[in-house]
């Protein structure tokens, strides 16, 4: 398994949809964490207003890019129409060692 970075950008004005889908989104992250696959995850706040979220970042282990894409495509935020764009790339953890 290798790490993959999943960087999602929200559709503007979808804060209510994000809040409604958040519990299910967090459950999926908790499952990755319980499997020892989650390196880091969290929202990306707006630089000029940290109370407004502009997207999400997840770095986790997957068997392949296809598996990471499949997992990301099943996110509750996708189903709720929160994400405008999702970028997935391999990630190499260097620090901390």
C-alpha positions as CSV (number, residue, x, y, z in Angstrom):
1,X,0.0,0.0,0.0
2,X,1.1,3.5,-0.8
3,X,0.0,6.9,0.4
4,X,-2.3,9.0,-1.8
5,X,-3.3,12.7,-1.3
6,X,-6.9,13.5,-1.9
7,X,-7.5,17.3,-2.1
8,X,-11.1,18.4,-2.6
9,X,-12.4,21.9,-3.3
10,X,-15.9,22.7,-2.2
11,X,-18.6,24.3,-4.3
12,X,-19.1,27.8,-2.9
13,X,-22.1,28.1,-0.6
14,X,-22.4,24.4,0.3
15,X,-21.8,24.8,4.1
16,X,-25.2,23.4,5.0
17,X,-24.7,20.3,2.8
18,X,-21.2,19.9,4.3
19,X,-22.6,20.0,7.8
20,X,-25.3,17.5,7.1
21,X,-22.9,15.0,5.5
22,X,-20.1,15.5,8.0
23,X,-21.0,12.7,10.4
24,X,-20.9,10.1,7.6
25,X,-17.7,11.6,6.2
26,X,-16.0,11.3,9.6
27,X,-17.1,7.7,10.0
28,X,-15.3,6.8,6.8
29,X,-12.1,8.6,8.1
30,X,-12.4,6.8,11.4
31,X,-12.5,3.5,9.6
32,X,-9.3,4.3,7.7
33,X,-7.7,5.3,11.0
34,X,-8.8,2.1,12.7
35,X,-7.2,0.2,9.8
36,X,-3.9,2.1,10.3
37,X,-4.2,3.7,6.9
38,X,-4.8,7.3,7.7
39,X,-1.9,9.7,7.9
40,X,-3.8,13.0,8.1
41,X,-7.2,14.5,7.3
42,X,-8.9,17.8,7.8
43,X,-10.7,20.7,6.3
44,X,-9.0,23.6,4.4
45,X,-10.3,26.9,5.8
46,X,-10.4,30.0,3.7
47,X,-7.3,32.2,4.2
48,X,-9.4,35.4,4.8
49,X,-12.1,33.7,6.9
50,X,-11.1,30.5,8.9
51,X,-14.7,29.8,9.8
52,X,-15.5,29.1,6.2
53,X,-14.3,25.8,4.7
54,X,-13.0,25.7,1.2
55,X,-12.4,21.9,0.9
56,X,-10.7,18.9,2.5
57,X,-7.4,17.1,2.5
58,X,-7.0,13.4,3.2
59,X,-3.7,11.5,3.0
60,X,-4.2,7.8,3.4
61,X,-2.8,4.4,2.2
62,X,-4.6,2.7,-0.7
63,X,-3.6,-0.3,-2.9
64,X,-3.6,1.8,-6.0
65,X,-4.6,5.1,-7.6
66,X,-7.8,3.4,-8.8
67,X,-8.6,2.4,-5.2
68,X,-8.0,5.9,-3.9
69,X,-10.2,7.3,-6.7
70,X,-12.9,4.8,-5.9
71,X,-12.8,5.6,-2.2
72,X,-12.9,9.3,-2.8
73,X,-15.8,9.0,-5.2
74,X,-17.9,7.3,-2.5
75,X,-17.4,10.2,0.0
76,X,-20.7,11.5,1.5
77,X,-19.6,15.0,0.5
78,X,-19.6,13.9,-3.1
79,X,-23.1,12.5,-2.7
80,X,-24.2,15.8,-1.1
81,X,-22.8,17.9,-3.9
82,X,-20.2,19.6,-1.7
83,X,-17.1,18.9,-3.8
84,X,-16.6,20.8,-7.1
85,X,-13.2,19.2,-7.8
86,X,-11.2,16.3,-6.3
87,X,-7.5,16.0,-7.1
88,X,-5.8,12.7,-6.2
89,X,-2.0,12.1,-6.4
90,X,0.5,9.7,-5.0
91,X,2.1,11.0,-1.8
92,X,5.5,10.2,-0.4
93,X,5.9,10.7,3.4
94,X,9.4,11.9,4.2
95,X,8.9,13.7,7.6
96,X,8.5,13.0,10.4
97,X,10.4,9.8,10.2
